[in-house]
Amino acid sequence: MRNPDVLVVGGGPGGAAAGYWLALRGLSVLIAEKKEYPREKACGDGLTPRAIKQLVDMGFDFDGHHRIVGLRAYTGEVRLEMPWPEHSVYPNWGAVVRRADLDMQVAALAQKQGAVVATGAEAFPMIEAGDLTSVILRRKGEEDETVEPKYVVIADGSLSRFGRKLGMTRRKDYPFGLAVRGYWESPNSDDGYLESQLDVRDRNGKSMPGYGWVFPLGDGEINIGAGVVSSFKGWKGLNTSHLLDAYVESLGDHWGLTETSMVRAPIGGKLPMALSVGPRFGRNWVAVGDSIGAVNPFNGEGIDYAYETGRMAARYIADAIATGNPAVLQGYTQELDDIFADYQRVARRFVMVIGQPAMMKTFTYLGMRSRPLMEWALKVMANLLEPEERGLSERIYGTIERIVKVTPDPLIK
Ligand SMILES: Cc1cc2nc3c(=O)[nH]c(=O)nc-3n(C[C@H](O)[C@H](O)[C@H](O)COP(=O)(O)OP(=O)(O)OC[C@H]3O[C@@H](n4cnc5c(N)ncnc54)[C@H](O)[C@@H]3O)c2cc1C
């Protein structure tokens, strides 16, 4: 497709969702994905109820995929199992789906709506005087193709080379995450809980900055990962592979791991969070997902926010094309702020606070001994509060803010 209405750069969650919703609105869409499906992506493969809703809205078929009833949180040996909360909009279940399968299937849903998906095609922006004029598509062994779409969706992930060329930058005073994951065989792969460990210790029992997770895939394998947020004391010198090794070693008998259980060596990636990257749109482009740092700092979730921002961007681009007025794109960044800015601000402050070992200890000590407090924390961290709970969330935000205020941290703004 030479001159589609919209060219989408990247066929991950953000790009596929944007492509799906644009095509549904009758626009001609070309999604350029530089890799071939099924493609590997460093990810925990965990889907919360928010992500499930987006996938259900796009007609994703969960038959044969592993469903998740809630979260099992550990701090040291203290353990708490919590079901997903009931919610008026979101389902009370999650899932774990390998990204290699998930992304291929969501791209196929976009294709079913009429989007053209070009794999093995890397996109490069052509820029004149700071303005995006066209896009070059490069395929191995083929001549470059120049595409001149009306609009471009940037959905090229956490490194976002395309976006950087257009002047997008990440706020260095905002937190970001680093994480690594691998796959292991386990006799308990059909466990119905996501498991997280808030206190990872090395062989000598010394606390390490970071967290670990086990997300069961239900097909004989489990996804084990570990990560750290840049606000954690000691994160700079931390090797996430060593963190993962320590975490895997510390796992109890439940997962039944042996020396030979690892089926795929770990790979890692970055998690740009708290809407830390901007600008989020230009005269003829809009950026979504990891490229704008949409990961939720509370829980490292980014798949849902890529779907949500992709869907939102599609609405504004369709509007800009229908009205012939590119200025409506301003509404995209405004709506993002209206919906997420307060939440992200508190999440940002929260990770700054728990980045301090003493504060982390206090939070986990108090939290893990109170089921209501942890159930509430799960709701907040997975962004599952009801609109009428806003008041409650405001009070909670206020409490966190008071704690933050007494916590000296030059990074907190
Ligand atoms: C170790 C780890 C664990 C994680 N675990 C979870 C989890 O359990 N749950 C969760 O919700 N989130 C998790 N995340 C975050 C989640 O993976 C991301 O937030 C999500 O993938 C963002 O989607 P995206 O579409 O913005 O970017 P991506 O998924 O990165 O997709 C971008 C796509 O663009 C393609 N691309 C890049 N450049 C170009 C180009 N120039 N031309 C064409 N194509 C291009 C890439 O090949 C890629 O397919 C995790 C992240 C990491 C690193």
The ligand as an SDF file (V2000), in Angstrom:
LIG
                    3D

 53 58  0  0  0  0  0  0  0  0999 V2000
   11.1440   -8.0820   30.9420 C   0  0  0  0  0  0  0  0  0  0  0  0
    9.8360   -7.3500   30.7560 C   0  0  0  0  0  0  0  0  0  0  0  0
    8.6730   -7.8810   31.3230 C   0  0  0  0  0  0  0  0  0  0  0  0
    7.4390   -7.2520   31.1120 C   0  0  0  0  0  0  0  0  0  0  0  0
    6.3110   -7.8470   31.6100 N   0  0  0  0  0  0  0  0  0  0  0  0
    5.0940   -7.3100   31.3450 C   0  0  0  0  0  0  0  0  0  0  0  0
    3.9180   -7.9860   31.7460 C   0  0  0  0  0  0  0  0  0  0  0  0
    3.9440   -9.1020   32.2970 O   0  0  0  0  0  0  0  0  0  0  0  0
    2.7160   -7.3900   31.4860 N   0  0  0  0  0  0  0  0  0  0  0  0
    2.6310   -6.1730   30.8600 C   0  0  0  0  0  0  0  0  0  0  0  0
    1.5140   -5.6640   30.6680 O   0  0  0  0  0  0  0  0  0  0  0  0
    3.7550   -5.5280   30.4310 N   0  0  0  0  0  0  0  0  0  0  0  0
    4.9660   -6.0700   30.6410 C   0  0  0  0  0  0  0  0  0  0  0  0
    6.1030   -5.4450   30.1650 N   0  0  0  0  0  0  0  0  0  0  0  0
    5.9510   -4.2060   29.3780 C   0  0  0  0  0  0  0  0  0  0  0  0
    5.4490   -4.5320   27.9500 C   0  0  0  0  0  0  0  0  0  0  0  0
    6.2790   -5.5190   27.3780 O   0  0  0  0  0  0  0  0  0  0  0  0
    5.4680   -3.2710   27.0610 C   0  0  0  0  0  0  0  0  0  0  0  0
    4.9190   -2.2060   27.7740 O   0  0  0  0  0  0  0  0  0  0  0  0
    4.6770   -3.4880   25.7620 C   0  0  0  0  0  0  0  0  0  0  0  0
    5.2940   -4.4450   24.9550 O   0  0  0  0  0  0  0  0  0  0  0  0
    4.5620   -2.1680   24.9770 C   0  0  0  0  0  0  0  0  0  0  0  0
    3.9650   -2.3860   23.7210 O   0  0  0  0  0  0  0  0  0  0  0  0
    4.3880   -1.4730   22.4730 P   0  0  0  0  0  0  0  0  0  0  0  0
    3.4890   -1.8980   21.3510 O   0  0  0  0  0  0  0  0  0  0  0  0
    4.4070   -0.0580   22.8580 O   0  0  0  0  0  0  0  0  0  0  0  0
    5.9010   -1.8670   22.1580 O   0  0  0  0  0  0  0  0  0  0  0  0
    6.5260   -3.2690   21.7350 P   0  0  0  0  0  0  0  0  0  0  0  0
    5.7740   -4.3960   22.3000 O   0  0  0  0  0  0  0  0  0  0  0  0
    7.9750   -3.1770   22.0440 O   0  0  0  0  0  0  0  0  0  0  0  0
    6.3350   -3.3180   20.1670 O   0  0  0  0  0  0  0  0  0  0  0  0
    7.0700   -2.4780   19.3200 C   0  0  0  0  0  0  0  0  0  0  0  0
    7.1950   -3.1830   17.9730 C   0  0  0  0  0  0  0  0  0  0  0  0
    7.7630   -2.2810   17.0160 O   0  0  0  0  0  0  0  0  0  0  0  0
    8.6890   -2.9670   16.2050 C   0  0  0  0  0  0  0  0  0  0  0  0
    9.5720   -1.9320   15.6640 N   0  0  0  0  0  0  0  0  0  0  0  0
   10.4870   -1.1980   16.3440 C   0  0  0  0  0  0  0  0  0  0  0  0
   11.0590   -0.2960   15.5270 N   0  0  0  0  0  0  0  0  0  0  0  0
   10.4820   -0.4570   14.3160 C   0  0  0  0  0  0  0  0  0  0  0  0
   10.6620    0.1970   13.0450 C   0  0  0  0  0  0  0  0  0  0  0  0
   11.5120    1.2320   12.9090 N   0  0  0  0  0  0  0  0  0  0  0  0
    9.9440   -0.2370   11.9970 N   0  0  0  0  0  0  0  0  0  0  0  0
    9.0600   -1.2730   12.1300 C   0  0  0  0  0  0  0  0  0  0  0  0
    8.8610   -1.9190   13.2990 N   0  0  0  0  0  0  0  0  0  0  0  0
    9.5590   -1.5080   14.3800 C   0  0  0  0  0  0  0  0  0  0  0  0
    9.3270   -3.9760   17.1320 C   0  0  0  0  0  0  0  0  0  0  0  0
    9.8850   -5.0560   16.4220 O   0  0  0  0  0  0  0  0  0  0  0  0
    8.1370   -4.3940   18.0050 C   0  0  0  0  0  0  0  0  0  0  0  0
    7.4570   -5.5050   17.4640 O   0  0  0  0  0  0  0  0  0  0  0  0
    7.3590   -6.0450   30.3590 C   0  0  0  0  0  0  0  0  0  0  0  0
    8.5270   -5.5010   29.8120 C   0  0  0  0  0  0  0  0  0  0  0  0
    9.7580   -6.1470   30.0050 C   0  0  0  0  0  0  0  0  0  0  0  0
   10.9960   -5.5650   29.3880 C   0  0  0  0  0  0  0  0  0  0  0  0
  1  2  1  0
  2  3  1  0
  2 52  2  0
  3  4  2  0
  4  5  1  0
  4 50  1  0
  5  6  2  0
  6  7  1  0
  6 13  1  0
  7  8  2  0
  7  9  1  0
  9 10  1  0
 10 11  2  0
 10 12  1  0
 12 13  2  0
 13 14  1  0
 14 15  1  0
 14 50  1  0
 15 16  1  0
 16 17  1  0
 16 18  1  0
 18 19  1  0
 18 20  1  0
 20 21  1  0
 20 22  1  0
 22 23  1  0
 23 24  1  0
 24 25  2  0
 24 26  1  0
 24 27  1  0
 27 28  1  0
 28 29  2  0
 28 30  1  0
 28 31  1  0
 31 32  1  0
 32 33  1  0
 33 34  1  0
 33 48  1  0
 34 35  1  0
 35 36  1  0
 35 46  1  0
 36 37  1  0
 36 45  1  0
 37 38  2  0
 38 39  1  0
 39 40  1  0
 39 45  2  0
 40 41  1  0
 40 42  2  0
 42 43  1  0
 43 44  2  0
 44 45  1  0
 46 47  1  0
 46 48  1  0
 48 49  1  0
 50 51  2  0
 51 52  1  0
 52 53  1  0
M  END
$$$$
